[in-house]
Amino acid sequence: MRKSGVLLGAIILLISLFYQKVEAQTTNWYGELKVSVQLLPITLKIEQSPDTTIILMGSPSQTKEMFGVTKQRIEGDSILFSIKNMGLVFRGKYNETKDSIFAIFKQGFVSEDLVLAKTDKTFEIKRPQEPKPPYPYIEEELSFKVPGVNYDFKGTLTLPSKEGKYPCVILVTGSGLENRDEEIFAHKPFKVIADYLTRNGIGVFRYDDRGWGIETVDSSIINATTLDYAIDAQAAFKMLKNHPNIDNNNIGMLGHSEGGAIVSISASQNSDIKFIILLAGPGMKGIDVLTQQNTAFFEKANMPKYALDFQLSALNKIYKLIKKDLSNKEIDKRMNKWYEKALRKIDVEKRKNIQFTSPAMRTQFNAQLSSKWMRTFLKLDPSDYLKKVKQPVFAINGTNDIQVLYQYNLPAIEKALMKAKNKNYQIFTAVGMNHLFQESKTGMIDEYSTIEQTISPIILSQIKNFIKENTKNSKK
């Protein structure tokens, strides 16, 4: 699912460079911004000298970088700054002892109270599993092209050494524009997986998604779908077949979330792919996955049943319009009529708990659900492809995953593989693990950033063992 929460990914702030003055006094601040039912850590660093004030803002669960603001004013007990290109405005007041800031944070549809407390040093999120150089293996930067796509795909190949040939696995990211490390909430799961597998004698190639790192209006990039991403994965496979240190008879793919659907498509079309691993991969049609996801998320968030029912009704209504291949304009028009009619049946007081009372939220919802990527995702059924997969398959889903629910998707995956008469597949239920395969308590998205673990060692070991078992004849 495209990771496009209200604020997640949005605080990528414009960096400003300032001249550092001597005798500057620096104060650090930390607070937690409520976004929907999630808490997003926010940090400030304020450096003040007689003639210069520098304000740096951070979102440490998203990135380790601190970013400068574009306009600012500190007068008396008031502090105001803005980030023009992000539509962000921060208005705050210090308390009497100046160890707290009480603020209003506004960005896009978000307008929330934010309390920041002074801290001794800049708040940092620990990621103990993230590998640090020097590495006991080889790293190579590789690139490849996809016919008809004006983009240079770049990635990192890690190899145990420059001697011999090794089995290799291609890592395919989940939904949303992601880099080769599948970086999210300051976690780098693909970097951790690559490091672990390469230390255990397996080559790994991970690459940036189509369009990563550039600004473009190219429709082949901004309107790409799951089917297009499968073409990208196949192109990466083709490139690696010719690498002198890779055993070209033992190249497989691992896909996370939407990546699971991508590698399923790829394997159904290319019998040379040795194996596939589905990490939280869907086994059902996108509309079913999204319905299950919404239900699990909002039930855990204690949304009233009538509000959840309205949410699911809106989702199913727009899906019916999408199946008719109506234009975005026509879908928007029909959905707005539906909202008005449906809301009139809801008590006025209860409407406060329904997001679609806001015209802005309706517009956003309609646009997101009718994008080209989402249209394809909602209608695509991974089981149609898994029914054709004969290669070894390892499917893993966590019991705390609220994005791709194990109790529905693992049985669907197994059913499809049985129809394919696949003789070599494994299904593993990861107890207590969330969508990122962290050992978790709730599985809610706001928990991802607070857990120091990037991916459970149990899962890393399971992946390694599966690859070893299915590439025993690999050249060394």
C-alpha positions as CSV (number, residue, x, y, z in Angstrom):
1,M,0.0,0.0,0.0
2,R,1.4,3.4,-0.9
3,K,2.7,4.8,2.4
4,S,1.1,8.2,2.2
5,G,-0.2,9.0,5.7
6,V,-1.4,12.5,6.5
7,L,2.1,13.6,7.6
8,L,4.3,10.6,7.1
9,G,6.8,11.5,4.4
10,A,5.6,15.1,4.4
11,I,8.1,16.6,6.8
12,I,10.9,16.6,4.3
13,L,11.8,20.2,5.0
14,L,13.8,22.6,2.9
15,I,17.3,22.9,4.2
16,S,18.8,26.3,4.7
17,L,22.4,27.0,5.4
18,F,23.4,29.5,8.0
19,Y,26.7,31.1,9.0
20,Q,27.7,29.8,12.4
21,K,28.4,32.6,14.9
22,V,30.6,32.4,18.0
23,E,29.2,32.5,21.5
24,A,25.9,30.9,20.3
25,Q,23.6,29.5,23.0
26,T,21.9,26.2,21.9
27,T,18.8,24.7,23.3
28,N,17.3,21.3,22.3
29,W,13.5,20.5,22.4
30,Y,11.4,17.4,22.0
31,G,7.7,16.8,21.6
32,E,5.3,14.3,20.1
33,L,2.8,15.4,17.4
34,K,-0.5,13.5,17.3
35,V,-1.3,12.6,13.7
36,S,-4.6,10.7,13.5
37,V,-4.0,8.0,16.2
38,Q,-0.2,8.1,15.8
39,L,2.5,10.1,17.7
40,L,5.2,11.5,15.6
41,P,8.4,12.7,17.4
42,I,9.4,16.3,16.6
43,T,12.6,18.0,17.6
44,L,13.9,21.5,17.6
45,K,17.4,22.9,17.9
46,I,17.5,26.7,18.5
47,E,20.9,28.4,18.3
48,Q,20.9,32.0,19.4
49,S,23.8,34.5,19.3
50,P,23.6,38.4,19.7
51,D,23.0,38.9,15.9
52,T,21.8,35.5,14.6
53,T,19.1,32.9,15.4
54,I,19.1,29.5,13.7
55,I,16.1,27.1,14.1
56,L,16.5,23.5,13.0
57,M,13.6,21.1,13.0
58,G,13.7,17.4,12.9
59,S,11.4,14.4,12.5
60,P,13.7,11.7,13.9
61,S,11.4,8.7,13.3
62,Q,11.7,9.6,9.6
63,T,15.3,10.8,9.2
64,K,18.4,11.6,11.2
65,E,18.8,15.0,9.5
66,M,17.8,18.3,11.0
67,F,16.4,20.9,8.6
68,G,16.4,24.7,8.6
69,V,13.3,26.8,8.5
70,T,12.6,29.5,5.9
71,K,11.1,32.3,8.0
72,Q,11.3,32.8,11.8
73,R,10.6,35.3,14.5
74,I,11.3,35.0,18.3
75,E,10.0,37.9,20.4
76,G,9.6,37.8,24.1
77,D,7.8,34.6,24.9
78,S,6.6,34.0,21.4
79,I,8.3,31.8,18.7
80,L,7.0,31.7,15.1
81,F,8.5,30.0,12.1
82,S,7.3,28.6,8.7
83,I,8.4,26.3,5.9
84,K,6.9,28.0,2.9
85,N,7.3,25.2,0.3
86,M,5.8,22.6,2.7
87,G,2.9,24.8,3.9
88,L,4.1,24.4,7.5
89,V,3.5,27.0,10.2
90,F,4.6,26.7,13.9
91,R,3.2,29.2,16.4
92,G,4.4,28.8,20.0
93,K,4.8,30.4,23.4
94,Y,7.4,29.7,26.1
95,N,6.2,29.1,29.6
96,E,7.5,31.3,32.4
97,T,10.6,29.2,33.1
98,K,11.3,28.8,29.4
99,D,11.6,25.0,29.6
100,S,8.5,24.3,27.7
101,I,6.9,25.5,24.4
102,F,3.2,25.3,23.9
103,A,2.5,25.5,20.1
104,I,0.1,25.0,17.3
105,F,1.5,23.0,14.5
106,K,-0.1,23.4,11.1
107,Q,0.7,21.5,7.8
108,G,-1.7,20.6,5.1
109,F,-4.8,19.1,6.7
110,V,-3.1,18.8,10.1
111,S,-3.6,21.4,12.8
112,E,-2.6,20.0,16.2
113,D,-1.4,21.2,19.6
114,L,2.3,20.4,20.2
115,V,4.1,20.6,23.5
116,L,7.9,20.7,23.4
117,A,10.1,20.2,26.5
118,K,13.7,21.4,26.7
119,T,16.2,18.5,26.7
120,D,19.9,18.3,27.5
121,K,20.8,17.1,24.0
122,T,19.2,16.4,20.6
123,F,16.8,13.5,20.8
124,E,18.0,10.5,18.7
125,I,16.3,7.3,17.8
126,K,18.6,4.2,18.3
127,R,18.9,1.7,15.5
128,P,21.4,-0.9,16.8
129,Q,21.0,-3.4,13.9
130,E,22.0,-0.9,11.3
131,P,25.3,-2.1,9.9
132,K,28.3,0.3,10.0
133,P,31.4,0.1,7.8
134,P,34.0,-1.3,7.4
135,Y,32.1,-4.4,6.1
136,P,33.6,-7.9,5.8
137,Y,32.2,-8.2,2.2
138,I,32.2,-6.4,-1.1
139,E,29.9,-3.6,-2.1
140,E,29.3,-2.7,-5.8
141,E,27.2,0.1,-7.2
142,L,25.3,-1.1,-10.2
143,S,22.7,0.5,-12.6
144,F,20.3,-0.8,-15.2
145,K,17.7,0.5,-17.6
146,V,14.1,-0.4,-18.3
147,P,12.9,0.0,-22.0
148,G,10.6,3.0,-22.3
149,V,11.5,4.4,-18.9
150,N,13.6,7.6,-18.8
151,Y,15.3,6.7,-15.5
152,D,18.6,5.2,-14.5
153,F,17.9,2.5,-11.9
154,K,20.7,2.4,-9.3
155,G,21.4,-0.1,-6.6
156,T,23.9,-1.8,-4.3
157,L,25.2,-5.4,-4.8
158,T,26.8,-7.0,-1.8
159,L,29.0,-10.1,-2.3
160,P,30.8,-12.3,0.2
161,S,34.0,-11.8,-1.9
162,K,35.3,-11.3,-5.4
163,E,36.3,-14.9,-5.6
164,G,33.8,-17.5,-6.9
165,K,30.1,-17.3,-7.7
166,Y,27.3,-16.9,-5.2
167,P,23.6,-17.3,-5.0
168,C,21.8,-14.0,-5.0
169,V,18.5,-12.5,-3.9
170,I,17.0,-9.3,-5.3
171,L,15.1,-7.2,-2.7
172,V,11.9,-5.5,-3.9
173,T,10.4,-2.8,-1.8
174,G,6.8,-2.3,-0.7
175,S,4.4,0.4,-1.7
176,G,5.4,4.1,-1.8
177,L,8.4,5.6,-3.4
178,E,11.3,4.1,-1.5
179,N,15.1,3.9,-1.6
180,R,17.1,0.7,-1.9
181,D,17.2,0.3,2.0
182,E,13.4,0.5,2.1
183,E,14.0,3.2,4.7
184,I,11.0,4.0,6.9
185,F,10.8,5.5,10.4
186,A,14.7,5.7,10.4
187,H,14.8,1.9,10.0
188,K,16.6,0.4,7.0
189,P,15.3,-3.1,6.8
190,F,16.8,-4.0,3.4
191,K,20.2,-2.8,4.5
192,V,20.0,-5.0,7.6
193,I,18.8,-8.0,5.5
194,A,21.5,-7.5,2.9
195,D,24.2,-7.3,5.6
196,Y,23.0,-10.4,7.3
197,L,22.7,-12.6,4.2
198,T,26.0,-11.4,2.7
199,R,27.8,-12.3,5.9
200,N,26.3,-15.8,5.5
201,G,27.5,-16.4,1.9
202,I,24.6,-15.0,-0.1
203,G,24.8,-12.1,-2.6
204,V,22.1,-9.4,-2.3
205,F,21.0,-6.7,-4.8
206,R,18.8,-3.9,-3.6
207,Y,17.8,-0.9,-5.8
208,D,16.0,2.4,-5.6
209,D,12.4,2.5,-6.8
210,R,11.5,4.0,-10.2
211,G,11.7,7.8,-9.8
212,W,13.6,7.8,-6.5
213,G,15.7,10.9,-6.1
214,I,14.4,13.0,-9.0
215,E,11.6,15.5,-9.7
216,T,9.7,14.6,-12.9
217,V,6.4,14.9,-14.7
218,D,7.2,11.7,-16.8
219,S,4.0,9.7,-16.8
220,S,5.9,6.4,-17.0
221,I,7.4,7.2,-13.6
222,I,4.6,9.1,-11.7
223,N,1.8,6.8,-13.0
224,A,3.7,3.5,-12.6
225,T,1.7,0.6,-11.2
226,T,2.5,-2.8,-9.6
227,L,2.7,-4.3,-13.0
228,D,5.3,-1.7,-14.0
229,Y,7.4,-2.5,-10.9
230,A,7.4,-6.1,-11.9
231,I,9.0,-5.1,-15.2
232,D,11.7,-3.2,-13.2
233,A,12.4,-6.3,-11.0
234,Q,12.7,-8.4,-14.2
235,A,15.2,-5.9,-15.6
236,A,17.3,-6.2,-12.4
237,F,17.2,-9.9,-12.7
238,K,18.4,-9.8,-16.3
239,M,21.3,-7.5,-15.4
240,L,22.5,-9.8,-12.6
241,K,22.4,-12.9,-14.8
242,N,25.6,-11.6,-16.5
243,H,27.6,-10.7,-13.3
244,P,30.8,-12.7,-13.0
245,N,30.4,-13.4,-9.3
246,I,26.8,-14.5,-9.3
247,D,25.6,-18.0,-9.9
248,N,23.0,-17.2,-12.6
249,N,21.1,-20.4,-11.9
250,N,20.5,-19.4,-8.4
251,I,19.0,-15.9,-8.4
252,G,15.8,-15.4,-6.5
253,M,13.6,-12.5,-5.3
254,L,12.4,-11.2,-1.9
255,G,9.5,-8.8,-1.8
256,H,8.0,-6.9,1.1
257,S,4.4,-6.0,1.2
258,E,3.4,-4.8,-2.3
259,G,6.9,-6.2,-3.2
260,G,5.4,-9.7,-2.5
261,A,2.9,-9.2,-5.2
262,I,5.6,-7.9,-7.6
263,V,7.9,-10.9,-7.1
264,S,4.9,-13.2,-7.5
265,I,4.1,-11.6,-10.8
266,S,7.8,-11.9,-11.8
267,A,8.1,-15.6,-10.9
268,S,4.9,-16.5,-12.8
269,Q,6.4,-14.9,-15.9
270,N,10.0,-16.0,-15.6
271,S,10.8,-19.6,-14.7
272,D,14.5,-18.8,-14.4
273,I,13.8,-17.0,-11.1
274,K,15.0,-19.7,-8.6
275,F,12.8,-18.9,-5.7
276,I,10.7,-16.1,-4.2
277,I,10.2,-14.9,-0.6
278,L,7.0,-13.1,0.4
279,L,7.5,-10.9,3.5
280,A,4.0,-9.7,4.5
281,G,3.0,-10.2,0.9
282,P,-0.7,-10.0,0.0
283,G,-2.5,-13.1,-1.3
284,M,-5.8,-11.5,-1.9
285,K,-7.3,-8.8,-4.2
286,G,-6.3,-5.3,-3.3
287,I,-9.8,-4.1,-2.3
288,D,-10.0,-7.0,0.2
289,V,-6.5,-6.2,1.6
290,L,-7.5,-2.5,2.0
291,T,-10.8,-3.4,3.6
292,Q,-9.2,-5.7,6.1
293,Q,-6.5,-3.1,6.8
294,N,-9.0,-0.3,7.5
295,T,-11.0,-2.6,9.8
296,A,-8.0,-3.7,11.8
297,F,-6.5,-0.2,12.1
298,F,-9.6,1.7,13.1
299,E,-10.9,-1.0,15.5
300,K,-7.5,-0.8,17.3
301,A,-7.9,3.0,17.3
302,N,-11.3,2.6,18.9
303,M,-13.2,4.3,16.1
304,P,-17.0,4.0,16.8
305,K,-18.6,1.3,14.8
306,Y,-20.9,3.7,12.9
307,A,-17.8,5.7,11.8
308,L,-15.9,2.5,10.7
309,D,-19.0,1.3,8.8
310,F,-19.1,4.7,7.0
311,Q,-15.4,4.4,6.2
312,L,-15.8,0.9,4.7
313,S,-19.0,2.0,2.8
314,A,-17.0,4.9,1.2
315,L,-14.2,2.5,0.2
316,N,-16.5,0.0,-1.4
317,K,-18.5,2.8,-3.1
318,I,-15.5,4.3,-4.8
319,Y,-14.2,0.8,-5.7
320,K,-17.5,0.1,-7.6
321,L,-16.9,3.3,-9.6
322,I,-13.3,2.4,-10.3
323,K,-14.4,-0.9,-11.7
324,K,-16.5,1.0,-14.2
325,D,-13.3,2.8,-15.4
326,L,-14.9,6.2,-14.8
327,S,-12.7,9.3,-15.0
328,N,-11.3,10.9,-11.8
329,K,-13.6,13.9,-12.4
330,E,-16.7,11.7,-12.6
331,I,-15.7,9.7,-9.6
332,D,-15.2,12.8,-7.6
333,K,-18.6,14.1,-8.6
334,R,-20.4,10.9,-7.8
335,M,-18.6,10.4,-4.5
336,N,-19.5,13.9,-3.3
337,K,-23.1,13.3,-4.0
338,W,-22.9,10.0,-2.1
339,Y,-21.2,11.6,0.9
340,E,-23.9,14.2,1.2
341,K,-26.7,11.6,1.0
342,A,-25.0,9.2,3.4
343,L,-24.1,11.8,6.0
344,R,-27.7,13.0,6.2
345,K,-28.6,9.6,7.6
346,I,-26.1,10.1,10.5
347,D,-26.9,12.0,13.7
348,V,-25.3,15.5,13.7
349,E,-23.3,14.8,16.8
350,K,-22.0,11.5,15.4
351,R,-20.8,13.2,12.2
352,K,-17.9,14.7,14.3
353,N,-16.3,11.3,14.3
354,I,-16.5,10.9,10.5
355,Q,-13.7,12.4,8.5
356,F,-15.8,12.8,5.3
357,T,-17.6,15.8,6.8
358,S,-14.6,17.7,5.7
359,P,-14.6,18.6,1.9
360,A,-10.8,18.7,2.0
361,M,-10.7,15.1,3.3
362,R,-13.2,14.0,0.7
363,T,-11.1,15.5,-2.1
364,Q,-7.9,13.8,-0.7
365,F,-9.6,10.4,-0.3
366,N,-11.1,10.5,-3.8
367,A,-7.8,11.5,-5.4
368,Q,-5.8,8.8,-3.6
369,L,-8.2,6.0,-4.3
370,S,-8.6,6.9,-8.0
371,S,-4.9,7.3,-8.8
372,K,-3.6,5.0,-11.5
373,W,-1.5,3.0,-9.0
374,M,-4.4,2.5,-6.7
375,R,-6.8,1.6,-9.4
376,T,-4.5,-1.2,-10.4
377,F,-3.8,-2.3,-6.8
378,L,-7.5,-2.5,-5.9
379,K,-8.2,-4.8,-8.8
380,L,-5.0,-6.9,-8.8
381,D,-5.2,-10.3,-7.3
382,P,-1.8,-11.8,-6.5
383,S,-3.3,-15.3,-6.3
384,D,-3.9,-15.2,-10.1
385,Y,-0.1,-15.2,-10.5
386,L,0.8,-17.5,-7.6
387,K,-1.4,-20.2,-9.3
388,K,1.3,-20.3,-12.0
389,V,4.4,-20.3,-9.7
390,K,6.2,-23.6,-9.6
391,Q,9.4,-22.3,-8.0
392,P,10.1,-22.6,-4.2
393,V,8.1,-20.1,-2.2
394,F,8.5,-18.9,1.3
395,A,5.6,-16.8,2.7
396,I,5.9,-15.1,6.1
397,N,3.3,-12.9,7.7
398,G,3.2,-11.5,11.3
399,T,0.3,-12.0,13.7
400,N,0.5,-8.3,14.7
401,D,0.5,-7.0,11.1
402,I,-2.5,-4.7,10.6
403,Q,-1.5,-3.8,7.0
404,V,-1.6,-7.2,5.5
405,L,-3.5,-9.5,7.8
406,Y,-2.0,-13.0,8.2
407,Q,-5.3,-14.8,8.9
408,Y,-6.6,-13.9,5.5
409,N,-3.6,-13.7,3.3
410,L,-1.5,-16.7,4.3
411,P,-4.4,-19.1,3.6
412,A,-5.0,-17.4,0.2
413,I,-1.3,-17.7,-0.7
414,E,-1.3,-21.4,0.2
415,K,-4.5,-22.1,-1.7
416,A,-3.1,-20.5,-4.8
417,L,0.2,-22.5,-4.5
418,M,-1.8,-25.7,-4.1
419,K,-3.7,-24.9,-7.3
420,A,-0.3,-24.4,-9.0
421,K,0.6,-27.9,-7.7
422,N,3.7,-26.3,-6.2
423,K,5.7,-29.0,-4.4
424,N,8.1,-26.7,-2.6
425,Y,6.6,-24.0,-0.5
426,Q,6.7,-23.0,3.2
427,I,4.2,-20.9,5.1
428,F,5.4,-19.3,8.4
429,T,3.3,-17.4,10.9
430,A,5.5,-14.9,12.8
431,V,3.9,-14.7,16.2
432,G,3.9,-11.2,17.8
433,M,5.5,-9.5,14.7
434,N,4.2,-6.5,12.9
435,H,4.3,-5.5,9.2
436,L,8.0,-4.7,9.4
437,F,8.7,-8.0,11.3
438,Q,9.6,-6.2,14.5
439,E,8.8,-8.1,17.7
440,S,5.9,-5.8,18.8
441,K,3.0,-5.3,21.2
442,T,0.2,-3.7,19.2
443,G,1.3,-3.7,15.6
444,M,0.1,-0.1,15.2
445,I,2.1,2.1,12.8
446,D,3.0,4.5,15.6
447,E,4.9,1.7,17.3
448,Y,7.3,1.2,14.3
449,S,9.5,4.1,15.2
450,T,9.6,3.5,19.0
451,I,10.9,-0.1,18.6
452,E,14.7,-0.1,18.3
453,Q,14.7,-3.5,16.5
454,T,14.6,-3.1,12.7
455,I,13.8,-6.8,11.9
456,S,13.6,-9.8,14.1
457,P,16.7,-12.1,14.1
458,I,14.3,-15.0,13.9
459,I,13.1,-13.8,10.4
460,L,16.6,-13.2,9.2
461,S,17.6,-16.7,10.1
462,Q,14.5,-18.1,8.5
463,I,15.2,-16.3,5.2
464,K,18.9,-17.4,5.2
465,N,17.9,-21.1,5.8
466,F,15.3,-21.0,3.0
467,I,17.8,-19.6,0.5
468,K,20.5,-22.0,1.5
469,E,18.2,-25.0,1.2
470,N,17.1,-24.0,-2.3
471,T,20.5,-23.1,-3.7
472,K,22.5,-26.1,-2.5
473,N,24.0,-26.6,-5.9
474,S,25.3,-23.0,-6.1
475,K,28.8,-22.6,-7.5
476,K,31.5,-21.4,-5.0
